[in-house]
């Protein structure tokens, strides 16, 4: 049995990776919104914070009623209880990654969790 999963996905507006590669500690989605499009609902989470990585384009977030402009190379952490809705700008598509993890669950990272062999 191998200890990794690799996939290649093209031509879709949204890919959720938890089932496709067997994630056990996070949900990661890769998303594309055409110019002028947006997620059609406001939402929060019970336990999970979200980290958004803006790969291409520009748009905006409504976060607890406050509009925040976003563009390529922006990184945004959103606390679970924050009301959120993301949209692409009228003149620009938006491609982004969303990582969802349980808030305050990280116990070790990088040098503290890695083992040099």
C-alpha positions in Angstrom: 0.0 0.0 0.0 1.4 3.4 -0.9 1.5 6.3 1.5 0.5 9.0 -0.8 -2.2 10.0 -3.4 -1.7 12.0 -6.5 -4.4 13.3 -8.8 -4.6 15.7 -11.7 -7.8 17.7 -12.1 -8.6 20.1 -14.9 -11.6 21.8 -16.4 -13.8 22.2 -13.3 -15.0 25.2 -11.2 -14.6 23.4 -7.9 -12.7 20.4 -6.6 -13.0 19.2 -3.1 -9.9 17.1 -2.3 -11.0 15.3 1.0 -12.4 12.3 -0.8 -10.2 12.4 -3.9 -6.9 12.1 -2.1 -8.0 10.8 1.3 -7.4 13.8 3.5 -7.8 13.1 7.2 -7.0 16.4 8.9 -8.2 19.1 6.5 -10.6 19.9 3.7 -9.0 21.6 0.7 -10.9 22.9 -2.3 -9.7 24.5 -5.5 -12.2 27.0 -6.8 -12.8 29.2 -9.9 -15.4 31.9 -10.1 -16.0 33.6 -13.5 -16.0 37.4 -13.7 -19.0 38.8 -11.9 -19.9 35.5 -10.2 -20.0 34.8 -6.4 -20.7 32.1 -3.9 -24.5 32.4 -3.7 -24.8 32.2 0.1 -23.3 33.6 3.3 -22.0 31.0 5.7 -20.1 30.3 8.9 -18.6 27.2 10.5 -19.1 25.5 13.8 -15.4 24.5 14.4 -13.3 25.1 11.3 -11.3 28.1 10.3 -10.7 28.7 6.6 -7.6 29.9 4.9 -8.0 31.3 1.5 -5.1 31.6 -0.9 -5.9 33.8 -3.9 -4.1 32.4 -6.9 -5.4 34.5 -9.8 -7.7 37.5 -10.4 -9.4 39.8 -8.1 -12.7 40.1 -6.2 -14.0 40.8 -2.7 -15.0 39.1 0.5 -17.9 40.2 2.7 -16.7 39.4 6.2 -19.1 40.1 9.0 -20.7 42.7 6.8 -17.5 44.4 5.9 -16.3 44.4 2.2 -12.6 43.5 1.7 -11.0 43.6 -1.7 -8.8 40.6 -2.6 -6.4 39.9 -5.4 -3.7 37.4 -6.5 -1.2 36.6 -3.8 -3.5 37.5 -0.9 -3.8 35.1 2.0 -6.8 35.4 4.3 -7.7 33.5 7.6 -11.3 33.5 8.5 -12.4 32.4 12.0 -15.2 29.9 12.2 -18.0 32.3 13.4 -17.2 34.9 10.8 -20.1 35.4 8.3 -18.4 35.1 4.9 -19.2 35.4 1.2 -16.6 35.6 -1.7 -17.1 37.0 -5.2 -15.1 37.6 -8.3 -14.8 41.2 -9.6 -17.1 42.2 -12.4 -14.1 42.4 -14.8 -12.0 39.6 -13.5 -12.3 35.8 -12.8 -11.0 34.5 -9.5 -9.1 31.3 -8.8 -8.4 30.4 -5.2 -7.7 27.6 -2.7 -9.7 27.2 0.5 -8.2 25.1 3.3 -10.5 24.2 6.1 -9.1 22.9 9.5 -10.4 22.7 13.0 -9.5 26.0 14.8 -6.7 25.6 17.4 -5.9 22.0 16.4 -2.3 22.6 15.2 0.1 21.1 17.8 3.3 21.0 15.9 4.5 22.2 12.5 7.5 22.4 10.2 10.6 21.9 12.2 8.7 20.7 15.3 6.9 17.9 13.4 9.5 17.0 10.8 11.9 14.1 11.2 15.2 14.3 9.3 16.2 10.8 8.0 
